[in-house]
Amino acid sequence: MLKEAFSILSKRQVNFKCKLYKQHTWLTRTINIVQGIIMDNTRYYNNPFEDYPNPTAQQLINTNTKEINENYKETLYTCTKKLLDHLEEKKKHWISNDDCSVYTGSTGIAYVFYHYGKCFNEPTYIEKAAELLKACVSKFRGRREITFLTGIAGPLALYAIILHLQENKQESQNMITKLKSLSSLIMDIHSNLPNELLQGRVGYLFSLLFLNSHISPPPIEDKLIKQVIAIIIQSGNMYSASTKYKTPLMYAWHDSEYLGGAHGLGGILYILLQARQYLTQSQLENDINPALQFLQNLRYPSGNFPSSIGSNTDKLVHWCHGAPGMSMLFNLAYEIYKDEQYLKTALQCGEVIWKRGLLKRGYGICHGVAGNAYTFLCLFQQTKDVKHLYRACKFADWCMDYGTHQTRSPDRPFSLFEGLAGTIYFLIDMQNPSSAKFPGYTV
């Protein structure tokens, strides 16, 4: 069924070519295909784009205002809407399964509908999101599925926010109460619950922070958030003490000490730093900052990061493993600690992604071009250097050629983190780059 869905998507890709503006020529596309054949043993295409500055950049960006030009923004909107329409046409392919997660299921689609409705003042899409979320919340059964991306916490948090927006305060509070009740599963330090973002305690912490950032006054009490933070740090202290590593925090998942955004130390530190208003000075200085320095020292000479402790193969440039997830972490670390080395690390990540970020795996958020492009938006927000905004635009150009540069179909070709929905989410964010946030990772 998935192969058939992807085949249909590929055959109709010509409908997604936005003719108002194209930086890709058919010659460039041909070169990309040839490069893909020649470099079949790699995971990425050679970047065909001229870097900034160059004479064509003004077609994309007003360098005086540091904003995207209106003509290019219109192109982005046109392509976004075409892709969104296609996603809705294929509803039977993503609504018929039992996956209700943000990561690869129906809640991820609802998240895109909500984001589109909010950004473009389209209440109909917020209603569609609410309908999907109502069904998703009722389907979850396993109480150990406690994270934002893969568990019940994501549907509960998103549904609570939309119900609050729709003035259904009582039902919104019911969702919040259910979310808070999951905290009992978090607090057992001796349980086998991991700490990582995708399936562990930090994924639950993100849900609490996300809810507080979207509802005013914040519905989650400081005490609960601090308790969750304390158990995450205590768990990291305990595991680190059992190892030889010179860091106060370390974590394992499936017997491997991962480092990236989805499963590892980098993602855990990023969510903790986003909760900095709830952290003590000791936690900031004695736990998190030394762990950042330890992690920073694990970089490859290229500026990329290993996927796990002991890995010596510099090949993954994904949000889940590698430089893209780390760029956001060290940007935020620089903002908090004012250490120039952290900003340097984030910028080096950007260079890695500009060179190796046009992935053959496609356009997704977890391990695709759209997710990698968020690095440039993050660097632009931090530095205000339009070079990074230009680079994000070129990755967006690549994504608007949806289906052209991909060697195989994602397992869930319409989902938020692996497929079409994630590309749509990124293209929506490109239309307001100063406020763009990586979904499920940046609060």
Secondary structure by P-SEA (a helix, b strand, c coil): caaaaaaaaaaacccccccccccccaaaaaaaaaaaaaaccccccccccccccccccccccccccccccaaaaaaaaaaaaaaaaaaaaacccccccccccccccaaaaaaaaaaaaaaaccaaaaaaaaaaaaaaaacccccccccccccaaaaaaaaaaaaaaacaaaaaaaaaaaaaaaccccccccccccccccccaaaaaaaaaaaaaccccccccaaaaaaaaaaaaaaaaaaaaaccccccccccccccccccccccaaaaaaaaaaacccccccccccccaaaaaaaaaacccccccccccccccccccccccccaaaaaaaaaaaaacccaaaaaaaaaaaaaaaacccccccccccccccccaaaaaaaaaacccaaaaaaaaaaaaaaaaccccccccccccccccccaaaaaaaaaaaacccccccccccc
